[in-house]
């Protein structure tokens, strides 16, 4: 159950195609681990390690949410109970032997079987939703024209979202932790002329830690569609692509009956 929760939280950070690819990767990883458990052949573990390396080479910094989930710790069966907080530390320390603190062969088998079944189900529904979305293409032609904005339309939230994508698309700067986000937040305060007392109490800082998903559902979609024409006018194609991918991801996560208003 804890593996499923970590997977669900992690996978939300990716677009639909990436969700499928990462889930397929995890299913292959489970197969490598199963083979290793049965054979104790280091070559089988090496296949798992090599697959992780290849995924990192392909995704690079985009793999950060996957890395943060630390799913690999579930496959360290001697330490997983403590490493993933399956058992409270006090209870774990009360166990007298290392064998007691490890998963038994039966528990390992059940965990791998259940995990493979859960990932297979997740992939099944990803394939189903992918087919449905292919039949109902998402179009972005209804983005708000830049010339239509008013002072009321240009909110602080939209400013922050535009700065996030501008920094990411043009300079490759993206807040990945509290330290880098605080530096960016100070810069945003300078750009917007917004005063603050401490950066930890700054609303801009708190929102930036959640970027680009500080809003959800239709509110995020409308903000993304609002800032999109600005990136088109600047010729920042990479920024437009990032915004389009996030719009598509957000639409696909809406309930089906709400998606219809974003499709032609």
Buried (B, 14 or more C-beta within 10 A) or exposed (E): EEBBEBBEEBBEBBBBEBBBBBBEBBBEBBBBBBBBBEEEEEEBBEBBEEBBEEBBEEBEEEBBBBBBBEBBBBBBBEBBBBEBEBBEEEEBEEBEEEEEBBBEEEEBBEBBEEBBEBBEEBBEEBEEBBEEBEEEEBEBEEBBEEEEBEEEEEEEBBBBBBBBBBBBBEEEBBBEEEEEBBEBBBBBBEEEEBEBEEBEEBEBBBBBBEBBEBBEEBEBBBBBBBBBBBBBEEEBEEBBEBBBBBBBBBBBBBEEEEBEEBEE
